[in-house]
Amino acid sequence: MRCRMKACGYTTEVVLILPTSRTLSNWPESVQIEPDTTIQLGGWLFRHRTALPLPVAVAILVLRVGEAPPSARLVAAGIVVTALGELVRLWGVHHIGVISRTRSERLGPLVASGPFAILRNPLYAGNIALWVGFALAARLVWLAPLILLLLGLQYHAIVRWEERLLESRLGDAYRAYATRVPRWLPTLKRRQHQGHKGNKGHRGKEGFSLTETLFSERGTLVAIAVGYALLWLKAQV
């Protein structure tokens, strides 16, 4: 597009080159415009996903509205749900390794063993269960479904972004994996995946060692311990 600009008695012709759909398709993937707002939001949430549960944590530790009467069974149920969520995370990290902590677009080999053989996002599912368990242990039963909804929506956006990235990088291998393994609800039909058992640095058929797994999860384990200590203090007030 051409336009003329006149200033100080001089006329200058300026040529503006506007990108077309064809030129946009030739740009590097990192600068292409993604029309799906959910995927754009998912990329941002992925880079900040460590902070996503912070509002949930504050609500659990501060709110006293609608607390259920003291109940050892309810607290025990919350602890069990939290423990199950963390066990799922440990199982997943045992197979995928420290790359689960990355905030970049760096990818390792496709992991389809362990919990990744029965659902595609076990770490996020474990996170949701972990925080629902905290809400139950805090006797905030009404908050549990809200946490499920809030974190579910956030992780849905992240997963949409991750799936787009994985499909663009891994192609048919990821498409085949996504076809046979559900996104969220686990399947009871475990199928052998002909490919990698783990990520970079995996330790054979058993995945990462227990030491490496616990080291990668140390932050989450400490947060759980501190969280339950604070819940105990809250109950004493």
C-alpha positions as CSV (number, residue, x, y, z in Angstrom):
1,M,0.0,0.0,0.0
2,R,1.4,3.4,-0.9
3,C,0.6,6.7,0.8
4,R,1.9,10.3,0.6
5,M,3.1,12.3,3.6
6,K,3.6,16.1,3.4
7,A,5.7,17.9,6.0
8,C,7.8,21.2,5.8
9,G,7.0,21.6,2.2
10,Y,8.3,18.2,1.2
11,T,6.2,15.3,0.0
12,T,7.3,11.8,0.8
13,E,5.9,8.6,-0.6
14,V,5.8,5.8,1.8
15,V,5.3,2.2,0.9
16,L,3.6,0.0,3.5
17,I,4.0,-3.7,3.1
18,L,1.1,-5.4,4.9
19,P,1.4,-9.1,5.6
20,T,-1.1,-11.4,3.8
21,S,-2.2,-14.8,5.0
22,R,0.4,-16.4,2.7
23,T,3.3,-14.4,4.1
24,L,2.0,-15.0,7.7
25,S,2.2,-18.7,7.1
26,N,5.9,-18.4,6.2
27,W,6.8,-16.7,9.4
28,P,8.5,-18.6,12.2
29,E,6.0,-20.5,14.4
30,S,7.0,-18.4,17.4
31,V,5.7,-15.2,15.8
32,Q,2.7,-16.5,14.0
33,I,-0.7,-15.1,15.2
34,E,-2.9,-17.8,16.7
35,P,-6.5,-16.9,16.4
36,D,-7.7,-19.2,19.2
37,T,-7.8,-17.1,22.4
38,T,-7.9,-20.2,24.5
39,I,-4.5,-21.3,23.1
40,Q,-3.0,-17.9,23.5
41,L,-4.2,-17.8,27.2
42,G,-2.9,-21.3,27.7
43,G,0.6,-20.3,26.6
44,W,0.6,-17.5,29.1
45,L,-0.8,-19.7,31.9
46,F,1.8,-22.4,31.1
47,R,4.7,-20.0,31.8
48,H,3.1,-18.9,35.1
49,R,1.5,-22.2,36.1
50,T,3.5,-22.4,39.3
51,A,1.5,-19.4,40.7
52,L,-1.9,-20.6,39.5
53,P,-2.8,-22.3,42.8
54,L,-1.8,-19.3,45.0
55,P,-5.3,-17.7,45.1
56,V,-6.7,-21.2,46.0
57,A,-4.1,-21.6,48.8
58,V,-4.9,-18.2,50.3
59,A,-8.6,-18.9,50.2
60,I,-8.2,-22.2,51.9
61,L,-6.0,-20.7,54.7
62,V,-8.0,-17.5,55.2
63,L,-11.7,-18.3,54.6
64,R,-13.8,-19.5,57.5
65,V,-17.2,-18.9,55.9
66,G,-19.2,-22.1,55.5
67,E,-16.8,-24.3,57.5
68,A,-18.2,-27.7,58.2
69,P,-18.4,-28.8,61.8
70,P,-15.2,-30.4,63.1
71,S,-14.9,-33.9,61.7
72,A,-12.0,-36.2,61.8
73,R,-13.4,-38.2,58.9
74,L,-13.6,-35.1,56.7
75,V,-10.1,-34.1,57.5
76,A,-8.9,-37.7,56.9
77,A,-10.7,-37.7,53.6
78,G,-9.0,-34.5,52.6
79,I,-5.6,-35.9,53.5
80,V,-6.3,-39.1,51.5
81,V,-7.3,-37.1,48.4
82,T,-4.2,-34.9,48.7
83,A,-2.0,-37.9,49.1
84,L,-3.6,-39.6,46.1
85,G,-3.0,-36.5,44.0
86,E,0.6,-36.3,45.0
87,L,1.1,-40.0,44.4
88,V,-0.2,-39.5,40.8
89,R,2.3,-36.7,40.4
90,L,5.2,-38.8,41.8
91,W,4.3,-41.6,39.4
92,G,4.1,-39.2,36.5
93,V,7.4,-37.4,37.4
94,H,9.0,-40.9,37.7
95,H,8.4,-41.4,34.0
96,I,8.7,-37.9,32.5
97,G,11.5,-36.4,34.7
98,V,12.5,-32.9,35.5
99,I,11.3,-31.6,32.1
100,S,7.9,-31.4,33.8
101,R,9.2,-28.3,35.6
102,T,10.2,-26.4,32.4
103,R,8.6,-23.1,31.5
104,S,10.0,-23.1,28.0
105,E,8.9,-24.8,24.8
106,R,11.7,-27.4,25.0
107,L,10.4,-30.9,24.4
108,G,11.9,-34.3,25.0
109,P,10.8,-37.7,23.5
110,L,7.1,-38.6,23.7
111,V,6.3,-40.2,27.1
112,A,3.6,-42.8,26.9
113,S,4.4,-45.0,29.9
114,G,3.2,-45.1,33.5
115,P,0.2,-42.8,34.1
116,F,0.7,-41.3,30.6
117,A,-0.5,-44.6,29.2
118,I,-4.0,-44.1,30.8
119,L,-4.5,-40.3,30.5
120,R,-2.5,-37.6,28.8
121,N,-2.3,-35.1,31.7
122,P,-1.7,-37.0,35.0
123,L,0.3,-34.2,36.5
124,Y,-2.4,-31.6,36.1
125,A,-5.0,-34.1,37.3
126,G,-2.9,-34.8,40.4
127,N,-2.6,-31.1,41.0
128,I,-6.4,-30.6,41.0
129,A,-6.9,-33.6,43.3
130,L,-4.2,-32.2,45.7
131,W,-6.0,-28.9,46.1
132,V,-9.4,-30.4,46.4
133,G,-8.0,-32.5,49.2
134,F,-6.7,-29.4,50.9
135,A,-10.2,-27.8,50.7
136,L,-11.8,-30.9,52.3
137,A,-9.2,-31.0,55.0
138,A,-9.9,-27.3,55.8
139,R,-13.6,-28.3,56.1
140,L,-14.5,-26.0,53.2
141,V,-16.6,-28.5,51.4
142,W,-18.3,-25.9,49.3
143,L,-14.9,-24.7,48.0
144,A,-13.9,-28.1,46.6
145,P,-16.1,-28.0,43.5
146,L,-15.1,-24.3,42.8
147,I,-11.5,-25.4,42.9
148,L,-12.3,-28.2,40.5
149,L,-13.9,-25.8,38.1
150,L,-11.3,-23.0,38.4
151,L,-8.2,-25.2,38.1
152,G,-10.0,-27.3,35.5
153,L,-10.6,-24.3,33.2
154,Q,-7.0,-23.1,33.7
155,Y,-5.4,-26.4,32.9
156,H,-7.8,-26.9,30.0
157,A,-6.3,-23.8,28.4
158,I,-2.8,-24.9,29.1
159,V,-3.4,-28.4,27.7
160,R,-4.9,-26.9,24.5
161,W,-1.7,-24.9,24.1
162,E,0.6,-27.9,24.9
163,E,-1.3,-30.1,22.4
164,R,-0.8,-27.6,19.6
165,L,2.9,-27.5,20.4
166,L,3.3,-31.2,20.7
167,E,1.4,-31.9,17.5
168,S,3.5,-29.3,15.6
169,R,6.7,-30.8,16.9
170,L,6.0,-34.5,17.1
171,G,3.5,-34.9,14.3
172,D,1.9,-38.3,13.7
173,A,3.5,-39.8,16.8
174,Y,1.6,-37.5,19.0
175,R,-1.6,-37.6,17.0
176,A,-1.6,-41.4,17.3
177,Y,-1.0,-41.1,21.1
178,A,-3.8,-38.6,21.5
179,T,-6.2,-40.8,19.6
180,R,-5.7,-43.8,21.9
181,V,-5.2,-42.1,25.3
182,P,-7.9,-39.7,26.7
183,R,-7.1,-36.2,27.8
184,W,-8.6,-36.3,31.3
185,L,-10.6,-39.3,32.2
186,P,-8.3,-42.4,32.5
187,T,-8.8,-45.4,30.4
188,L,-8.6,-48.9,31.8
189,K,-7.2,-50.2,28.6
190,R,-3.5,-49.8,28.8
191,R,-1.9,-50.2,25.4
192,Q,1.8,-50.8,24.8
193,H,3.4,-47.8,23.2
194,Q,6.1,-48.5,20.7
195,G,8.5,-45.7,21.5
196,H,10.2,-44.0,24.4
197,K,9.6,-45.1,28.0
198,G,10.8,-41.8,29.5
199,N,12.3,-38.5,28.7
200,K,15.9,-37.4,28.3
201,G,18.1,-39.1,30.8
202,H,15.6,-41.9,31.5
203,R,16.9,-44.9,33.4
204,G,15.8,-47.8,31.2
205,K,12.4,-49.5,31.7
206,E,12.0,-48.2,35.2
207,G,12.1,-44.5,34.3
208,F,13.8,-42.1,36.6
209,S,15.2,-43.2,39.9
210,L,13.3,-42.6,43.2
211,T,16.0,-40.1,44.3
212,E,15.6,-38.1,41.1
213,T,11.8,-38.2,41.3
214,L,11.8,-37.0,44.9
215,F,14.3,-34.3,44.1
216,S,12.2,-33.0,41.3
217,E,9.1,-33.0,43.5
218,R,10.8,-31.5,46.6
219,G,9.0,-28.2,46.2
220,T,5.6,-29.7,46.0
221,L,6.3,-32.0,48.9
222,V,7.5,-29.1,51.1
223,A,4.4,-27.1,50.1
224,I,2.1,-29.9,51.2
225,A,3.8,-30.2,54.5
226,V,3.8,-26.5,55.1
227,G,0.2,-26.3,54.0
228,Y,-1.1,-28.9,56.4
229,A,1.0,-27.3,59.2
230,L,-0.8,-24.0,58.5
231,L,-4.2,-25.7,58.4
232,W,-3.4,-27.2,61.9
233,L,-2.6,-23.7,63.2
234,K,-5.8,-22.4,61.6
235,A,-7.8,-25.0,63.4
236,Q,-6.3,-23.9,66.8
237,V,-7.4,-20.3,66.4
